Amino acid sequence: MHTEPHTEGHHKPRHLAEKFEGMIGVVMIAAIVLLAVGMVYGIMTTDSTPAWMR
């Protein structure tokens, strides 16, 4: 026998920040990975020899 009332009904509309609150961690990890890939690419393709020595 249930003693708790059934309270499930319409959900309150959530704010935009609350909708994406769970995605913040994923977005941060994706940004870190993209920056790391860009840094490695920049290091690999940059010529470290000064212009006056070429």
C-alpha positions in Angstrom: 0.0 0.0 0.0 1.4 3.3 -1.0 1.3 6.2 1.5 3.1 8.8 -0.7 0.9 10.9 -3.0 1.5 10.7 -6.7 3.2 14.0 -7.5 4.5 13.4 -11.0 2.8 15.7 -13.4 3.9 18.5 -15.7 7.6 19.4 -15.3 8.6 23.0 -14.6 10.1 24.6 -17.7 13.9 24.8 -17.1 16.1 27.7 -17.9 18.6 27.5 -20.7 21.5 27.2 -18.3 19.9 24.3 -16.5 19.3 22.5 -19.8 23.0 22.5 -20.6 24.3 22.1 -17.0 25.0 18.4 -17.5 27.0 19.1 -20.7 29.5 21.5 -19.1 31.9 18.7 -18.3 31.8 17.3 -21.8 32.3 20.7 -23.4 35.3 21.4 -21.1 36.9 18.1 -22.0 36.3 18.7 -25.7 37.9 22.2 -25.5 40.9 20.9 -23.7 41.4 18.1 -26.3 41.0 20.6 -29.2 43.6 23.0 -27.6 46.0 20.1 -27.0 45.7 18.9 -30.6 46.2 22.5 -31.9 49.3 22.9 -29.6 50.9 19.7 -30.8 50.1 20.6 -34.5 51.6 24.1 -33.9 54.8 22.6 -32.3 55.2 20.0 -35.1 54.7 22.5 -38.0 56.6 25.5 -36.6 60.2 26.0 -37.8 62.1 27.0 -34.7 65.1 28.2 -36.6 65.4 32.1 -36.5 65.0 33.9 -39.8 68.5 35.3 -39.6 70.0 31.8 -39.5 68.2 30.5 -42.6 
